[in-house]
């Protein structure tokens, strides 16, 4: 074997090693959490409130809070984001406003999540007097997920062949009618995928809700959108760093982590499945 | 009198344009909010002492000090450490995926990397506490494994998906003719990768690195949980550190609204925002170039 062949083999193995190392991080996270959190998981854990200073009981208020706040975020971000994407892909020509818009969206996606938290505190909680609440947190998370929804929706719209639009217009439809009846239905799987990913992002975020409504502990389930709430990620943070007897509540922290990660991974897996299912949607029809 | 269909057509056109305009307003709003609250802070504290001093002690009785030096250095230390770990690993993985792996392997690995990107930062921080910290304290004989090194390892994991996807795109954008030229001269796949393909997409790899950096520098929960949060100048990777993001997260809950301390946290946010904005703008302008090249 020549020296060149030898370095080639070693080099390629090195690349493989990099890939395996990257994947092993995912493996370690999944294995450690699921193997240690499994035993504390039960139906009771999911369906009861924490008790005895959070050393016993379950996480029901946190699950409910996270579900509600994610729902609020999606309700605001989805119509707004889709409208934005429709403007970009269907109407906008290349001029200064479009360029500014695209630059804004790109940079919004790069803004650290805690800055969204500061913004939510200043705008929703203080300036608009909503107060620390599910609504304020939901709106903050809506802003955070907006760039994702816009980007994925725009891509979905972009994938709809132009022939479809032209056919609708040729039949006498106005631009809006062609969008409503032809373009949007065709882009639906892509929009749905993006929305699910945005949901999972919103559900796992902690920093933006830290100052806008999340509570250390609430005794009851939230009664209205203006109540403070418990959330899974924040609960995990509390149980793993802020509780007075950290070692005692470690099993609860593990179980909370499993529930949170399980939820997020399920959402992501379903998005991936959706994408694979509809991957060839336009290939056959082109 | 306008036809009803034409009316709705125009109505929706305006509505979509309005939504798009609001989007721009959000970014400007974030920017304006940080500037406004930051300015209020600099009414009582000089910019020079804010940036130049390392003494952050807002609750000191009578003589509060607001110096962000130690935090800035902590943030850079942890982020640079993360890059040192993540960049070689990320580029190696990207090269494997685009140049070596057969299609079906790639189809399995890419979703796995997406899942890694989806792990919430608070879960990553938890892993830092229960897995990484004990390992660090055992290997290096420290009493406590919550330090800058721990943060760097975790942030490296969080930066990897970004680095891999951008780097892979960059490597793919290298025209096939380059590689064919190298093969025709008798180079094997490894030599081609190292001497032709990677050098041809250096700018894309730099963009990947910077976008990864932009991602980790603003990360909050992970560093808050895993780096020990000591409010002091760190001397190395084994010291506990407190980053800009962690400081905002810890102190915002405790300060009364409208105080100098409150605005000081917004000023910290403004510095963080500017750093990430500059990094992202630079990375995007570099990435835009290689994307054009690839076509």
Interface residues (C-beta under 8 A of the other chain):
Chain A: X4 X5 X7 X8 X11 X12 X14 X15 X16 X17 X18 X19 X21 X22 X23 X25 X26 X28 X29 X32 X33 X36 X80 X83 X84 X86 X87 X88 X90 X91 X92 X97 X100 X101 X104 X105 X106 X107 X108 X110 X111 X112 X113 X114 X115 X116 X117 X118 X119 X121 X122 X123 X126 X143 X146 X150 X174 X175 X176 X177 X179 X197 X200 X201 X203 X204 X205 X206 X207 X210 X211 X233 X234 X236 X237 X240 X241 X250 X253 X254 X257 X260 X261 X264 X265 X268 X269 X272
Chain B: X5 X6 X8 X9 X11 X12 X13 X15 X16 X17 X19 X20 X22 X23 X24 X26 X27 X28 X29 X30 X33 X34 X37 X88 X89 X90 X91 X92 X93 X95 X96 X97 X99 X100 X101 X109 X111 X112 X113 X114 X115 X116 X118 X119 X120 X121 X122 X123 X124 X125 X126 X127 X129 X130 X131 X157 X160 X164 X188 X189 X190 X191 X193 X194 X211 X214 X215 X217 X218 X219 X220 X221 X224 X225 X245 X248 X249 X252 X253 X257 X265 X266 X269 X272 X273 X276 X277 X279 X280 X281 X284
